[in-house]
Amino acid sequence: MVGPDKQKSPFSYSCYVARSREGEQFVPEHVFSYQLSGVLTVNTGVKEYVFREGDFRFIKRNQLIKFNKQPVQGGVFEAVSIYFDQELLKQFSLEYGYSADTGGNGKVDTVTELKKEPLYKSFVDSLLPYLQGNLLINQHLQALKLREALLILLQSQPSLARLLFDFQEPGKIDLEEFMNRNFHFNVQLKRFAYLTGRSLATFKRDFEHVFHVSPSKWLLQRRLQEAHYLIREKGKAPGEVYLETGFEDLSHFSFAFKKQYGIPPSQVAG
C-alpha cells in the first residue's frame, strides 16, 4: 500500500494462500509484527524462531534473516507489520525523552518474542480495516498510529528502548566470525561491507587479508562446502539446500557443484 506522499507505508499486510513462501531479506528498520494466521519461521543464522497465530514479535534493524511463510491447511498466511524508520525514532526520542540508556539492563535479542499483551492486539485491530481494505492512511494518522505503537511497546517492554533509540551505524566488527556465520545469505558484497562497518573497498581489502582469496570466490567455495556436507551427511536433497546455502537457483547451484566436485549434487552418496 502506498500513501498519498508516494512513499512506502510504514504498515504492511501480508496475505498468502495455498502455498508456502520462503526466502531471505535484509531488515533495514526495526519491525513490530503480529501473526494473524499461518506459521512464520525466522532464522537469523544463530537461532530459529517459530511464530503462530496470535504471536507478536520485534525484529531489530540491520539484520539478515531467512524466512518461511506457511499458510494453515486449507487457509491463508496473514501477518501485519509496522516499520519504524530512524527519522521517526529520532523525533520520538526528542519529543518523549527516550534514549538507549532508558532501556535498562534486560536482554534484547535480534528477534524478540513478545508477550501477548491485550494492548498489542487492540492496536493491530485498529489498523486492520485500513490494511485489509487496502485503504490509504494519511500522513497525520500514520504519525499518530506509529507513536501509539511505540508508546505501547515501551510501556509493555521498556528494554526495547535500548534498540529503538540506538542510532549508531554498524561498527567495525570481526570479519572472519561474521562471514563464517552469514555466508549463506545471498546478499551483495556492499551489504556485507555495511554490516561489518566497512566501505566496500575496505571490506574487500580486509577480506583478502583474512581469507587470502577474493570474497566472491570464498563465498562460492564455502557455500558449496556447506551444501556438500548437508547432502552427504544430513541426507538433504539438492532442492532443499541450494537456497539454504545462498544460491539463487537450482541450475546455477548444480552447475557450480559439478564443476567443484566432478559430479552433480544428485549423485552424492549419503
N, C-alpha and C positions, 0 to 999 in steps of 0.2 A: 504494500500500500504506500503510495506516495502522497505527501502532504501538499498543501497549496503553495508552499515555497519551493516545490520541486525537489526537495531534499528527502533522503530516505527517512521514513518514520522510525522513531525510537521504539515503536511497538510492532511486534511480529506475531502473526498467527500461522502456524504450520498445520497442514491437514493432508495426510496421505492415505489413500485407500488401497486395500487388497495386498500390496506387496511391500516388503521391507526396503529401506534405502540405507546405504552405508557410504561412508566417505571420510574425509578429513578436512579440517579447516584451521586457519589461524584465527584466534579470537582477539580482535584488536581493542575491544572495550569490555568493561565489566557487564555481566548479563545476569539478570534475575528471571527465572523461568518457573512455569507451572505445567505439570503434566496432566492434561485433561483425560487422555485415554491412550492406550498402547504402551509400549515399553521403549525407553531410550537407554542405550548402553553407551557410556562415555569412557574412553581410555586415554589417559594422559601420558602413557609411556612408562609410568611408575605405578599407577593404580587404576583399577577398573571400577566404575560406578554404574549401578543399575537403578533407573527411576521408573516407577509405575504410576498408575492412575492415582491422583491426589498428592503426589510428591512435589516438593518445592526444592529449587537448587539455586546456588550462586556460583558463577564461574568467573575467576579472576582474569583480568585483561592480559594481553601479551602471552598467550598460551597456544601451544599446538595440541590439538586433540583429534582423536578418531572417534567416529560415532556410528551407531546403528539404530535406525528408527524402525520399530516393528509394530505394525497395526495389530489390534486384537483380532482374534479369529472371527472372520465374517464382519469385521468392523473397520475402524479407522485409527490412525495415529493422529493425535491432536496435542499441540503444545502452544503456550503463549510465552513470549519472551519480551523483556524490557531491557533496553540498552542504555547505559549511562556513559556519555562521552565526557572527555576531560574538561571541556569548556563549561559544561553544566555543573560538574562536580566542583570546579574551582569557584564558580559563582555561589554555589550552595554553601561551600565551606566558609566563605566570607560572610554570607548572609546569616548563617546559623551558628558560626563559631566553632565548627568542627575542624579537626586536623587528624593526621595519622596518629598523633600522640594521645588522642582521646579514645583510642580503641582498646586500651587496657592490655592485659597480658595473655588473653585467650588465644589458643592456637587456631589459625585460619588456613585451610588448605587451598590448593589450586581450585578444586571443586569442593564446595561446601554443601552438604545435605542439610537443608533447613528443616526445623521442626514445623509441624502442620499447625500454624497459627491461624485462628479464625480471621484475623485482620488481613492476612495474605489472601485468603480465599475471597473475602468481600471486595478487596481491591481488584483482583482479577475479574471477578464477576461484573464489576463496574465497567471494565474495558470490553467485555465480550460482545455487547450489542454493536459496538463500532467495528471490531475486528471481524466477527463472523458475518456481519452485514456489509463488509467492505466499504464502510463509511469513512469519510475524511475526518480527521481530528484536527481542528485548527491549532495554530501555534500557541495561543494563550492557554487552551485547555491541555495541550501536550505538556506545557511547562508546569501547570498545576498538578497533573497526574504524576509526572516524574518526581516532583517534590514530595508528593504524598507517598509514593513508593519508597523513596529514600528515608523519609521520617519513620515509616512503618518498619522498614528493615533495621534501622539504627535503634529503634525502641526495642525490637524483639531480639536483636543480636548486635549489641554495641561493639563487639570485637571487629565487625566488618569495617569500621571506620579506618582501621589500620591499612586496609586495602584500598578502600574508596578514595581516601584523601592522601594517598602516597602518589605524588605526581612526578616522581623521578623516572627517567627512561632507564631501560636495562643497562646495568653497569657491566664492565668488562669481567667476564667470568672464565672459569677453566674450560678451555676449548675441547680438550680431549674427553673430559667427562660428559660435557653437553652433547657432543656429536655421537658418542657411543650410546647415549640414552635416546637420541632423537633422529638417528639416521633413517629410520623407517617412515618418517614423514616426508611426503613428496611435495616439498616447497622449494621456491627459488633460493639460490645462494644468498641473495640480498636479505631474505627473511632470516636465514640462519645467522648472517652477519649482524643484523639488528638485534636479535635476541641474545647474542653473545657480547653485545656492547661494542661493536666494531663497525667501521666503514667496510664496504665490500673489498676495497684494495687491502686494508689491514687484515681482514679475515682471511683472504687468500694467502697473504704472506705468512701470517701466523700458522695457518693450516699446514702449509708445506713445511714449515719449520718443525711442527709437531709430528706430522704423519709421513713426511718425506715423499709425498705424492700429491697431485692436484686434488681439490675437493671432489670434482666430478668423477674422477677415476676411483678414488677411495669409496665414494658413496655407492657406485655400481658394484664394486667388489664386495663391500660389506653387506649390501642388500642380497647379493647372490649367495654369499656365505650363509646368511641367516635363512634364506629360502631353502637352500640345500639341507640345512640342519632340520628345518621344520618338516620337510618332505620325508627325509630318510629316518630321522629319529622320532618324530612325533606322528608320522603317518598321515600328514595332511596332503590334500590334493593340490595340484598346481593352481587350480581355480580359486582355492582358498587363500593361498599365500601371496599371490602377486600384489594385491592391494595392501595386504598386511605388511609387506616389506618395502613398500614405497614405489612400486611400478605403476605406470598409468594404465596399461592394458596387458592382456594375457599374451598377445602375439609378440610384443616387444620383450616381455619377460622371457618367453620361450626361446626367442632368438638369442638373447644375451646369455641365457643359461646354457644353451647348447654350445655356444662359442667358448664359454668358460670351462665347461666340464666335458664336452665332447659327446654328450647325449642329451636328448630332450628331457625336461623335468618329469614327464610321464613315465620314463624308463628307469628312474632312480629306485633302487630296491629298498624297501622298508626294513 
